[in-house]
Structure formats: C-alpha cells, structure tokens
C-alpha cells in the first residue's frame, strides 16, 4: 500500500469521525434522538415496503410575503398536521391572552375553528382578525417544519422543554397576534411566547403579524434559542448580532423553501438574485409605517422629513425597502457597533454564498429548472449554517461559524451532491471579503426580550 493510499484511508477515517461527532453534538443540543424510521422516509433506508401513515392535514390561507408585496398576495397552502381549534398543535398554540399575565389580544374576539373539511380558510375581508390567527400560526408552523426536516428530528422541543423527561406533555409556544399598539414584535423565553403588535399612522393600521418575514423572523429567534440556549443572554457584539442574523436568514430561507416563491423570484429577477429585493428586505410594510410616523413627527415639530434610518450600503447592492436588507455591502471594517449593523454583515455574508452557489449550480438546459436550483441551493446553504452552528462553541462568533460551514461541506455533500472544492472556496473567499473577524462590539450579559425591531 502506497503512502497516498494510506493518507486517503486516514482522511476518510477522519471524515467519518467528524460526521459522528457532528451528529452526537446535534443530538445533545436539541436533546432528542433520531427517529430512524421517520428519517428513512425522508432520506433512504432499505426495507421500507409501505408509505407512511400521516394525519389528515388542513388547508389555510396566508400572506406568502409581506402585505406590501401585493403581487404575491394571499395564497392557499396545505399543512400536513392534525390542527386543532385555535389554531394549535403540540408545538404551537395561538392564544387570546398570555396565561398568568394581563396581556390580551386587542383585536381578535374568538379563536379560529376549522370548517367541516377540517380546513382553516378564514376570509380576510369577512373576519380579518380570525384570518390573522390562522396566517400567523401557519407561518410559524411552516418555519418550524423547515428546520425539523433539516435536522431530521423525531420530536421538536422548545427551549423550556429541552430537559423534559420522555413521555411528558410538551408546552407549546404561545402566539399572540394583536398584542397591543407598539412598533414591535418579540420572542420571550420566560413567557414562552411570540408577540406581534400593530401601529397606526394617519388612520392606517399595520399589523406585524401579517408579514410573513416578521413572523418567520421571530420564530427563528425561538428556534435558535432551542439550539443554542447560551446565546439568549447576549445582546451586543457578534453573539448578540448572531440571534438577529439567524432570525433574518430564517425569514429568507422560509420563503425559499416554497417552490412557488422561488419561481416568482426567478421570473421577476431573471435569475439575478441581487435584484430580489423583497426576498432580502425584512418588514417592508413595517418600514413604510415607521417612515410615515417619523415624517409625521418631524412635520409636527416643524423639522425636515428625514425619513427612517436604513442600514444598507452603497455600491452594486440594492437599497432596502425594509427595516434591514441582507443584500448589502457592509463589512467588518465598515459596519458600526450596533447589533443590527453587525448582523447585516453576517446576513450579507450568507446571502453572498447563496448567490455564488446558485450561479455555480445553475444549468436549466441539462440540469434542473432555475426555481428548483434556487430551492436546492437555499437548502444546502441553510444546512451548512446549521452544521456550522452545531460544530461551534456555546457562544460562537461569525468566523467560527464560517469555518464550521466550510468543514460541513463534506457532510452535506453526502445527501446534497455538489462541487465540494468550489463550495469551500466560495465560503472562504466571502469570509475574507466581508472581514467577519473585524465585526463586533462589547458584550453585555443581561437577558432581554429578543426580536425587538
């Protein structure tokens, strides 16, 4: 046996060990075991001779993006879950008040009930607040389902149930859709809830729960809190910005997990992802209301109407129509000290990778359709991010996660074949371009509500 062959065998053994460590680390963080039979239904296990028996699900209406993106609007989707009145299930429960507090839903008067076919097809014109309950539940459900598929989990548990003994009933996350009039949306670990507020400017009211990306963003905070609990107490520097970055990326990934949205992006941008502004912007309608409020206040005070602050940067990248935009040119050298600017460096970095992967993989003539390619590339980048998180310390920085993503390419390629060498080059090059190691600020350890806009 030659020296080269020995080196190959040794390297293969290292890769197997790395994969084993990643799986064990993943299981430890989420505190669940893999369900091999369920996993086999999604991947491939020899011996399965019959299809899975799945519960009858429900059709629902939801805003597929932000309400300001009127071209996309409201569409019907199917949720393959046993959904009870509320809507609610074992993981998610829409409520009209938070138990043990004085917080109540200020708009909805009753929970949503299914029709005779088990569907929740509330009419936004006839009962807009009931529609909000169903829409918000559906976006949370779709977002959690996306990560459940990525992680191949037997049973999802939120942060407060991570140490729950087997067989004990779980506590679902509570969802309050109309939590009051305030320019905010938040995930609160202690209250085990997601809260979405609304704001009125010049007799027009904007409901944050109606924005797909805002609801998915807040769900991303709750998901990360179940995967990396130690990050919750960090509100400054890269650890604090990481929570915001993961939440923003969750909103984009949840959109790209829907094939019709990928088709829409491809058609609108002609495959130029740098033009997919409504994908990369966060909270477009909310930003419009915030700008209108700022202009009204300035006008009332006799000041120039300067509008709202935006964290994007100049150059080839688009100016945002939302609160933030991951299609930006910020680097560790040019960003400020606030967590939202620092966050934009990392979201921009991950979006750079997605743009490059899609450009490299695209082959609509002999490969797959552009929409399927975008959907697949988004899944690969999302899984790399998850494995990069799992293969990092309890409170990682951007560079550590980036190196973890680079190592994870070998693992991901086992289920999503790709150009391993090129993927690693892109991840490393974009890390240097963004100067991730330079982005940061002082840390503070006091726990606060996450997700404040």
C-alpha angles and dihedrals in degrees: 000000000000127000091252093055091048090051091050092050091048092049092049090051089052091051092051090050091048091052092048091051092048092052093047091048091050091051091050094051096050093033095223134108126236115261101224096196094048089044089053090055090058100037121016133290121166116237103044106129104173137043121260119270105234130183120255107264136204137250116228139177120234143162103262091206137352114327089240089065090078094170090068097039126150123343138172120252134179122234113200094212138104098252121192129201112294086043096271143144136170092290105033133037127182109212138183092218138015109249114244094019138079092241112122137173105262098199115028114076099190139017120257120265128199122246125239090283093051093253128135101215101155116180111239091206096046098039111006096172094052086049088055092055092053095042094050093047091048094052092049089048094049091048095050091045090055092057093041089058091047093050095038092224130181093209132005118226129186121224095271093054099047092106095038112134116244115274095023118124115258126231110238121219111260118232120204109188102186103031095162141288109309137113095251151087123194150179113221117192096191093053091038091228151116115223127195122190134192136220134205124214121178093344093310119112125206118199114207092202089067093065112092092205096049092050091046090046093056091045087054089059090054092046093051090047088059092048101039108020095172091066093066094080094053116092104163139049124017095322091054092044091049091068091053093044093050090049093050091047090049089059091053094043092049089053093049091048086071111080095207089057090051089051090050093050092048092050095045097045100030087232095308101128090188086073096051092104098158089052095052098037120087121216103353096176091044090052090051091053092046090051092048090050092049092049092047091051092047091049091049090052093047093247131133113273099247096168125214129322117258126201099207125109137227127257131068092338124095125254111248127251090195141057091278137001127209090200092083141122100230119136135185087264097050104037123094129235099266117106093237092057091045089047090054090058091059096040088049089051094052091044090052088056092050091050091050095045091050092049091049096045098041114118110144093170103055102007126043136313116283091246092053090046092053091047091050095045091050090052091050094049091045092052091047089054092050093049090044088057094046092049093054138079123278091265106027130180127223096265093052091052091046092055089046089054090051092053091045092062089083090054097044092049089067091069101019107038113213144143099294096187094048093045091054092047091052093048092049096043094049089047089059094042092054093042090221095179092063097055113096152094139204116300128237122196102201110117116236138169109284125221100045109157 
